[in-house]
Amino acid sequence: MNSGSFPEVRPRRLRSTPAMRRLVAETRIDPAQLILPLFVRDDIVEPVALQSMPGVVQHTFDSLRGAVTEAAEVGLGGVMLFGVPADSAKDAAGTAATDPDGVLNAATRVVAEEVGDAIVVQTDLCLDEFTDHGHCGVLDASGAVDNDATLERYRDMAIEQARAGSQLLGLSGMMDGQVQAVRSALDGEGFEGVAVLAYAAKYASAFYGPFREAVGSTLRGDRKTYQLDPANRREGLREAELDVAEGADIVMVKPALSYLDLVADVSAAVPVPVWAYQVSGEYAMIEAAAANGWIDRDRAILESLTSIRRAGAEAVLTYWAVEVARGLKGLR
Ligand code: PBG
């Protein structure tokens, strides 16, 4: 016992040295729990740098192959492929999304054949990259997104992506019933082994801004009739529960950093893995601030990823995945 004028409890003991802090750290970042999103085009001969995402490129098929091989070499858990069709390949129905030779399906085939055993090949299942109006679904006569007609498109997309070799389909369109629709389509074609990652709680976010450049999409209107209102927490939880009930193997919260309450809520509520997507705007914010010398880039990256994992996300999609994996390897 002390005299009362000194602290009786000294939590600082466990922060006293690097070795002690390392020993008591509750959260670690393992490359196997990082997924790298990749953009691919079929109308370029050299990779194209993205202005709003310094360090990120749109890949050719060749450079994509290299990127996926590298991702496997550094021990990442997976890659998430996004196809960027030429403007001339876009139409109202997003036909290229269900064309076996469309950019995403063709690229998936190439990657799955080459490295499909070393890393989990995942594909974005959404129409916005492929439609000329930029919406995540097809439109009805009034110009509104037609939920049930879109589900038919998603079912066909799912089958083509599975045929191409995707092992995990990322359903990012936020249509009602999309998980059930895709699950039954896959099962009906003998693809019971292909898993579904449901973007369960995907919010209508300003942080997707740079992604539009990445996929060359210009949107007419907004996505507020299908993506969630940032004001709503219960609704995100409900979406996650519905997706699990419909058969989702994994659920995703997106974006990550502004929605850590949802990550925590969802991971407490559902019995499947919960992932989070550190989106383009989150990447751009840190890169831009660091480029100005306003924050310590590497620390900010690690802190943001650690926070997302701490909130309850088992795995994180991040554009820094390879770099972080390399850095972490160096620390071991
Ligand atoms: C939809 C999709 C989007 C992102 C991933 N999938 C865009 C949107 O819904 O507006 C955004 C990812 C990012 O910003 O990094 N296919």
Residues whose N, C-alpha, C, O or C-beta is under 5 A from the ligand:
A	BS01	PBG	C126 D128 S172 F207 Y208 F211 Q278 V279 S280 G281
